[in-house]
């Protein structure tokens, strides 16, 4: 009887927690699910499709570099503009650009055309700093990591369905069908976003602020927020977090090339075999992300970030000895489980180190560092894979290890950092 009462009490608390989620956050989650489905329906097919067109690892590395370089430049501008001109308009701008990506994919097979596709894919990141600012405004510190884990879980469930659906449809009917479906969903996401509002502003205040900023927006005023942001007492922490984001980006960029080419060159070049990588990556994260969010809110950010970051690079070394396809999936599942359990803690930490008025700008800088790293990492991964695949994996492991070293210094227990670590 006591056990039943305890179970009912736990379920009641969980139900109350979910019912108290801000309506704006719920809408943001719904939009994210639809957009993730839209993107994964075509993005998960790009590596094998590009390879079928004759573009090998080095060529694909350059295309990935274009995506990430564009993302890096757009992220900073998008963050600053979101804080100055309004977050909603930057958010919707990214959504509109996203609709153009599958259109161009359907129309081109030339390398120049694929470069344009890569540019458009990078430009969609103008949306993300505003999205992060929305998330920060819709959540409170006491449960932020948990809500962010729910947010990410919803995305990842969509990221599991999208690639496998895309692979199945592409193997049966060709790549155009999933691309068209991705376009339809991208348009649907814009419609869902119409009622979305910035909770930090009333409609009147937002309108007045936008008008004032439009009248006074100059090069000097454009960067004034950046100067203020990095003039804060915790600016060394911000710099260290940027280095960590850059190192993570370098590692992830390399992995995005190494994994599909490992599968295609050693085991299978079928669409389903490659898109399964996205499935197992998302599955590993889904299995642990909610647990990681609760641990971060209850026990603090420091422990879970440092433990997770120290273990998963060691697991990644086992990629040197795989001999069968199932082993790739098994190792990838384990890597993502261990590595991504700390993701909510990292995301919450990045929100909590700055004041809300700088959040979109700061998110833009973080994304710039990550995107720049992913771009360079993609090129590095492509060339290293061609020279020596084993060396490529070793360098990638070192890059991820560098990131956790940065977090160690950021989260080093000192009186001035206790509030951040808690």
C-alpha positions in Angstrom: 0.0 0.0 0.0 2.8 2.4 0.9 4.5 1.5 -2.3 1.4 2.3 -4.3 0.9 5.6 -2.5 4.6 6.5 -3.2 4.2 5.7 -6.8 1.0 7.8 -7.1 2.8 10.6 -5.3 5.7 10.5 -7.7 3.4 10.4 -10.7 1.4 13.3 -9.3 4.6 15.4 -8.9 5.7 14.5 -12.4 2.3 15.4 -13.8 2.3 18.7 -11.9 5.8 19.5 -13.2 4.8 18.9 -16.8 1.6 20.9 -16.5 3.6 23.9 -15.1 5.8 24.1 -18.2 5.4 27.5 -19.8 3.0 27.3 -22.8 5.7 29.1 -24.9 8.2 26.4 -24.0 5.7 23.7 -25.1 5.2 25.5 -28.4 9.0 25.8 -28.8 9.3 22.0 -28.3 6.6 21.3 -30.8 8.3 23.5 -33.4 11.6 21.9 -32.7 10.2 18.4 -33.3 8.8 19.4 -36.6 11.9 21.2 -37.7 14.1 18.3 -36.6 12.0 15.9 -38.7 12.3 18.3 -41.6 16.0 18.6 -41.4 16.9 15.0 -40.7 14.7 13.8 -43.7 17.3 15.3 -46.0 20.5 15.9 -44.0 20.9 12.3 -43.0 21.0 11.4 -46.7 23.6 13.9 -47.8 26.8 11.8 -47.1 25.8 8.8 -49.2 24.0 10.9 -51.8 27.0 13.2 -52.3 29.2 10.1 -52.5 26.9 8.6 -55.2 27.5 11.9 -57.2 31.2 11.3 -57.0 32.2 13.6 -54.1 34.4 11.7 -51.6 35.5 12.5 -48.1 37.7 15.6 -48.9 35.1 17.2 -51.1 32.4 16.5 -48.5 34.7 18.0 -45.9 34.8 21.2 -47.8 31.1 21.3 -48.2 30.7 20.8 -44.4 33.3 23.6 -43.9 31.1 26.0 -45.9 28.1 25.1 -43.8 29.9 25.7 -40.5 31.8 28.8 -41.6 28.6 30.4 -42.7 27.0 29.3 -39.5 29.8 30.8 -37.5 29.5 34.2 -39.2 25.7 34.2 -39.0 25.5 33.0 -35.4 27.2 36.2 -34.0 25.2 38.5 -36.2 22.0 36.6 -35.5 22.6 36.8 -31.7 23.3 40.5 -31.7 20.4 41.3 -34.0 18.1 39.2 -31.9 18.9 41.1 -28.7 18.6 44.5 -30.5 15.9 44.1 -33.1 13.7 41.3 -31.6 14.2 37.6 -31.2 11.0 36.6 -33.0 12.0 38.0 -36.3 15.4 36.3 -36.3 13.8 33.1 -35.3 11.4 33.2 -38.3 14.1 34.3 -40.7 16.0 31.1 -40.0 12.8 29.1 -40.6 12.2 30.7 -43.9 15.8 30.0 -45.1 15.4 26.4 -44.0 12.6 26.0 -46.5 15.0 26.9 -49.3 17.4 24.1 -48.5 15.4 21.1 -49.8 14.3 23.2 -52.8 17.9 23.7 -53.9 18.8 20.1 -53.1 16.0 19.0 -55.5 17.3 21.3 -58.3 21.1 20.7 -58.3 23.7 18.0 -58.5 26.7 20.2 -59.4 29.4 21.0 -56.8 28.7 24.7 -57.2 25.0 24.0 -56.5 25.9 22.0 -53.4 28.0 24.9 -52.2 24.9 27.1 -52.4 23.0 24.4 -50.5 25.8 24.5 -47.8 25.5 28.3 -47.6 21.8 28.1 -47.0 22.2 25.4 -44.4 24.6 27.6 -42.6 22.3 30.6 -42.8 19.6 28.8 -41.0 21.6 29.2 -37.8 20.5 32.8 -37.6 17.5 31.3 -35.8 19.3 29.5 -33.0 20.6 32.4 -30.7 17.0 33.6 -30.6 15.8 30.1 -29.8 18.3 29.8 -26.9 17.2 33.2 -25.6 13.6 32.0 -25.7 14.5 28.8 -23.7 16.3 30.9 -21.1 13.3 33.1 -20.7 10.9 30.2 -20.4 12.8 28.4 -17.7 14.0 29.0 -14.1 17.4 28.0 -12.7 16.0 25.5 -10.3 14.6 23.2 -13.0 16.3 24.6 -16.1 18.5 21.5 -16.8 15.5 19.2 -16.5 13.4 21.3 -18.9 16.2 21.5 -21.3 16.6 17.7 -21.2 12.8 17.4 -22.0 13.3 19.9 -24.8 16.3 17.9 -26.2 14.6 14.5 -25.7 11.7 15.6 -27.9 14.2 16.8 -30.6 16.1 13.5 -30.4 13.0 11.4 -30.7 12.3 13.2 -33.9 16.0 12.8 -34.9 15.6 9.0 -34.5 12.4 8.8 -36.6 13.6 11.2 -39.4 16.8 9.5 -40.6 15.3 6.0 -40.6 12.3 7.2 -42.4 14.5 9.0 -44.9 16.7 6.0 -45.4 13.7 3.7 -46.0 12.1 6.1 -48.4 15.3 6.8 -50.3 16.2 3.1 -50.7 12.7 2.4 -52.1 11.9 5.6 -54.1 15.0 7.7 -54.3 16.2 10.7 -52.4 13.6 13.2 -53.8 10.6 11.9 -51.8 12.2 12.5 -48.3 13.4 15.9 -49.5 9.9 17.0 -50.5 8.6 15.7 -47.2 11.2 17.8 -45.4 10.1 20.9 -47.3 6.5 20.3 -46.3 7.4 20.0 -42.6 9.7 23.1 -42.7 6.7 25.1 -43.9 4.5 23.6 -41.2 7.0 24.7 -38.6 6.7 28.3 -39.7 2.9 28.1 -39.2 3.2 26.7 -35.7 5.6 29.5 -34.8 3.2 32.3 -35.6 1.9 32.8 -32.0 5.4 32.6 -30.5 6.3 35.6 -28.4 9.3 36.7 -26.3 8.2 36.4 -22.7 10.6 39.1 -21.6 8.7 41.7 -23.5 5.1 42.9 -23.7 3.9 43.5 -27.2 4.0 47.3 -26.7 7.4 47.3 -25.2 8.8 45.1 -27.9 7.3 47.3 -30.6 8.8 50.4 -29.0 12.2 48.8 -28.5 12.3 47.6 -32.1 11.5 51.0 -33.4 14.1 52.7 -31.3 16.8 50.2 -32.2 16.0 50.5 -35.9 16.5 54.2 -35.7 19.8 54.1 -33.9 21.4 50.9 -35.3 24.9 51.7 -36.4 28.1 49.8 -36.6 29.1 51.2 -33.2 25.8 50.4 -31.5 25.7 47.0 -33.2 28.8 45.9 -31.3 28.1 47.8 -28.0 26.4 44.8 -26.5 29.4 42.7 -27.4 31.7 45.1 -25.6 29.5 45.1 -22.5 29.2 41.3 -22.5 33.0 40.8 -22.5 33.6 43.6 -20.0 31.8 41.6 -17.3 33.8 40.3 -14.3 33.4 36.7 -15.5 34.8 37.4 -18.9 37.7 34.8 -18.4 35.0 32.2 -17.9 33.3 33.2 -21.1 36.6 32.9 -23.0 37.2 29.5 -21.6 33.7 28.3 -22.5 34.3 29.6 -26.1 37.5 27.5 -26.3 35.6 24.5 -25.0 32.9 25.1 -27.6 35.6 25.4 -30.3 37.3 22.1 -29.3 33.9 20.3 -29.1 33.1 21.6 -32.6 36.4 20.4 -34.0 35.8 17.0 -32.6 32.2 16.8 -33.8 33.1 18.1 -37.2 35.7 15.3 -37.6 33.3 12.7 -36.3 30.7 13.8 -38.8 33.1 12.8 -41.6 34.8 9.8 -40.0 31.7 7.9 -39.0 29.8 7.7 -42.3 33.0 7.0 -44.3 34.0 4.3 -41.9 30.6 2.7 -42.5 30.6 3.3 -46.3 34.1 2.2 -47.0 34.4 -0.8 -44.7 30.8 -2.2 -44.3 28.0 -0.8 -46.4 27.2 2.2 -48.6 23.4 1.8 -48.4 21.3 4.7 -47.3 19.8 2.8 -44.4 23.2 1.7 -43.0 24.4 5.3 -42.9 21.2 6.9 -41.6 21.3 4.3 -38.8 24.2 6.2 -37.4 21.8 9.1 -36.6 19.4 6.7 -35.1 21.9 5.2 -32.6 23.4 8.6 -31.8 19.9 9.9 -30.9 18.9 6.8 -29.1 22.0 6.9 -26.9 21.2 10.5 -25.9 17.5 9.9 -25.4 18.2 7.0 -22.9 20.2 9.3 -20.6 19.3 12.9 -21.2 16.4 13.2 -18.7 18.5 11.5 -16.1 21.3 13.9 -16.8 19.0 16.9 -16.5 17.7 15.8 -13.1 21.2 15.1 -11.8 22.4 18.5 -13.0 19.5 20.3 -11.2 19.8 18.2 -8.0 23.6 17.6 -7.6 25.0 20.6 -9.6 26.6 21.1 -13.0 30.2 20.4 -12.2 30.3 16.7 -11.4 28.3 15.4 -14.3 30.1 17.6 -16.8 33.6 16.6 -15.7 32.9 12.8 -15.2 31.0 12.5 -18.5 33.6 14.5 -20.4 36.5 12.4 -19.0 35.0 9.0 -19.9 33.6 9.2 -23.4 36.8 10.1 -25.2 38.3 7.0 -23.8 35.4 4.9 -25.1 35.9 6.6 -28.5 39.3 5.1 -28.9 37.7 1.7 -29.4 36.7 2.8 -32.9 40.3 1.8 -33.8 39.5 -1.9 -33.4 36.0 -2.4 -34.8 35.7 -5.1 -37.3 31.9 -5.4 -37.9 29.1 -3.0 -38.6 27.2 -3.8 -35.4 30.2 -2.8 -33.4 30.1 0.7 -34.9 26.5 1.1 -33.8 27.2 -0.3 -30.3 30.2 1.9 -29.7 28.4 4.9 -31.0 25.4 4.2 -28.7 27.8 4.0 -25.7 29.7 7.1 -26.6 26.5 9.2 -26.9 25.1 7.8 -23.7 28.1 8.7 -21.7 29.0 11.9 -23.6 25.6 13.4 -23.8 24.3 12.8 -20.3 26.0 16.1 -19.4 24.4 18.0 -22.2 21.6 19.6 -20.1 24.1 20.7 -17.5 26.3 22.3 -20.2 23.4 24.1 -21.8 22.1 25.3 -18.5 25.6 26.5 -17.5 25.9 28.5 -20.8 22.6 30.2 -20.1 23.5 31.0 -16.5 26.8 32.7 -17.0 25.4 35.8 -18.6 22.5 38.3 -17.9 19.3 37.6 -19.8 19.7 40.8 -21.9 23.0 39.4 -23.4 21.7 35.8 -23.8 21.1 35.8 -27.6 24.4 37.6 -28.2 26.3 35.1 -26.0 24.6 32.2 -27.6 25.7 33.5 -31.0 29.3 33.6 -29.9 29.1 30.0 -28.5 27.5 28.8 -31.8 30.1 30.7 -33.8 32.9 28.9 -31.9 31.2 25.5 -32.3 30.4 26.0 -36.0 33.9 27.3 -36.8 35.3 24.3 -35.0 32.9 21.9 -36.9 33.9 23.5 -40.2 37.6 23.1 -39.6 37.1 19.7 -38.0 35.2 18.5 -41.1 38.1 19.5 -43.4 40.6 18.1 -40.9 38.6 14.9 -40.6 38.3 14.4 -44.3 42.0 14.9 -45.1 43.1 12.8 -42.1 40.8 10.0 -43.0 42.3 9.9 -46.5 45.8 9.8 -45.0 45.3 7.6 -42.0 41.9 6.8 -40.5 43.4 5.6 -37.2 45.3 8.9 -36.8 42.1 10.8 -37.5 40.3 9.1 -34.7 43.2 9.7 -32.2 43.3 13.4 -33.0 39.5 13.6 -32.6 39.8 12.0 -29.1 42.4 14.6 -28.1 40.1 17.4 -29.2 37.3 16.2 -27.0 39.7 15.8 -24.1 40.8 19.4 -24.5 37.2 20.5 -24.1 36.8 18.8 -20.7 40.0 20.4 -19.6 38.4 23.8 -20.3 35.3 22.9 -18.3 37.5 21.8 -15.4 38.9 25.3 -15.1 35.5 26.9 -15.6 34.0 24.8 -12.9 36.9 24.8 -10.6 35.4 25.2 -7.1 36.2 28.7 -6.0 34.0 31.2 -4.1 33.5 33.3 -7.2 32.2 30.3 -9.1 30.0 28.7 -6.6 26.8 30.2 -8.0 27.7 28.9 -11.4 28.6 25.4 -10.2 25.5 25.0 -8.1 
